[in-house]
């Protein structure tokens, strides 16, 4: 239910990505190049022989973190199925939106710059005889003199900066790593660094394959890493601010005041003491009711999970301790 208002944004991002990536509606700018530039005349490798094709990249960048986080949420939530569903669905939804946003930003930059790939002249096959002047007189060419037989390869040859593989891989790695750091407990001391380093190494390998197979220049990959990481950090910080702001809404009780109130005892004193005891009881029950809602408490699950009761997520605990230090 939390993601339903944002569903149109996610769908529109996916549709925009489809038109930018898999159609010829938008074509890249035609930037110039030097005659017989050796840095743009490297071998062309067919997409079917790439180590990490774009379809595989999108699948791994989405499915890898999603499956890992789902498994981690199962272990973290225990028998609290409601908490598991809420955390898993929220991660998958935000992660999918982040991938679409990263791919959109990358495609827009590629179309605007039109920077040629290392194999551009190999597929372009420029016909220098059509020029009004020789390459010796004007070595930098701005005209479109390509005579290659594969228009799709020529269009892709003008989309080098930044590397889309680097941006998507780094976004998925950084976003999943920050999620693990904020949600996994310290009970498994080696699990958190193992997952973080695994995603980071996979992202680096994915970017390096683009350099080895002459698909992107080194600077395209390095700046792609920075761009994807920046988007991931911004998205995580934005979500954290929304969570902190939600705890300030009127729907959340004043936990600092409620927790400072002692648990109510049986009244045996004056009427004023009785009123104070009644107020303390109502505050205490308000606190317990809010805590059950936070934990996704379900009375039907208590008999099945007495040995492993439902507990709030580590992220919820962190937010509560930050905003309300008296909470436990």
Buried (B, 14 or more C-beta within 10 A) or exposed (E): EEBEEEEEEBEEBBEBBEEBBEEEEEEBEEBEBEBEBEEBBBEBBEEEEBBBEBEEBBEBBBEBBBEBBBEBBEEBBBBBBBBBEBBBBEBBBBBBBBBBBBBBBBBEBBBEBBBBBBBBBBBBEBEEEEBEEEBEEEEEBEEEBBEBEBEEBBBBBBBBBBBBBBBBBBBBBBBBBBBBBBBBBEEEEEBBEEBBEBBBEBBBEBBBBBBEBBBBBEBBBBBBBEBBBBBBBEBBEEBBEEBEEEBEEEEBBEBEEBBEBEEBEEBEEEEEEEEBBEEBBEBBEEBEEBBEEBBBBBEEBEEEBEEEEBBBBBBBBBBBEEBBEEBE
